[in-house]
Amino acid sequence: MGLLVDGKWHDQWYDTEGNGGRFIRTEAQYRNWITPDGSPGPTGEGGFKAEPNRYHLYVAMACPWANRTLIMRKLKKLEDMISVSVVNPLMAENGWTFEPAVGVIPDPVINATYLHELYTHVDPNYSGRVTVPILYDLKQNKIVNNESSEIMRMLNTAFYGVGAKEGDYYPKELQEEIDAVNELVYHNVNNGVYKAGFATNEGVYQEEVGRLFKTLDQLEARLENQRYLVGDQITEADWRLFTTLIRFDSVYYSHFKCNIRQIRDYKNLWRYTRELYNWPGIAETVNFKHIKEHYYRSHKNINPTGIVPVGPILDFSLD
Ligand SMILES: N[C@@H](CCC(=O)N[C@@H](CS)C(=O)NCC(=O)O)C(=O)O
């Protein structure tokens, strides 16, 4: 685990000590948008027109943020238009790598061994974290965007003209409500599990776990009378919550010590998690072997032996 400073790799864990034991996630740096005609999107530069076989997605199957983008690629039937590379689940002293393992798909651009080589290929002086997902422009050799929430949005709308499947997961009339739910879920659940798990101070950990379970209780209540988070149609808000819920009982509950309850203990959240997991194509975007290997083996400060637990045995079937 590390980061690039002026294009040089430094093996270094997150600095929580400078923040009173708190994990603070840094902002993604590439914020351009693919649009139907290549005009600029809400942030960044223009020049990224939606075209088949022009863009490539780098993911870790372990990563909940990358999972969102794979889900949107699947829902919009973009698999034949946007190719994918998958990193090795172990993120150790060199960060994400393409070292061979079951499920790894190599880098087609520079045949990188380490993902950080791709960042320095694009910008030899890059400083910052080397994260997935990355949406890459094969034509211009540029990173379009490395912020999953934005990659989801562009996959949702930009590719209609070249054959994307119908279906809008961020419809205009629901945007305000989706944004509000996303805000709550991002801070307290998606990033909440990391803030609890990476905390190096007992009080900070307790605060984050408390906030996480308070929010899960609220979401459980919300799903008592409605099937999805925003009204009765599935939206990006659901898929954003799903990628954390599907990892919860396997890793966040034990590895990140988010252990007041499991998702299985919540009637509505468990029903909801199983429904989304069984949605056509979605199970293919979830790789429990990579998920468990990544978390338990990569974070040696949390799990020094690197032993990957055998359980839990989870049954996602719909009854
Ligand atoms: N805001 C980014 C966060 C992505 C992110 O943090 N990905 C993790 C994997 S789950 C990563 O690559 N971490 C490496 C690091 O922090 O050095 C997004 O949503 O795309």
The ligand as an ORCA input file, in Angstrom:
! r2SCAN-3c Opt
* xyz 0 1
  N     -13.352      8.078     -4.586
  C     -12.802      6.940     -5.275
  C     -12.208      5.964     -4.271
  C     -11.591      4.741     -4.910
  C     -10.762      3.931     -3.915
  O     -10.400      4.429     -2.824
  N     -10.435      2.694     -4.279
  C      -9.607      1.864     -3.401
  C      -9.934      0.394     -3.551
  S     -11.437     -0.078     -2.784
  C      -8.169      1.997     -3.780
  O      -7.805      1.800     -4.927
  N      -7.321      2.302     -2.791
  C      -5.898      2.395     -2.943
  C      -5.349      3.507     -2.091
  O      -6.102      4.181     -1.389
  O      -4.144      3.662     -2.119
  C     -13.926      6.291     -6.073
  O     -15.046      6.211     -5.564
  O     -13.681      5.887     -7.203
*
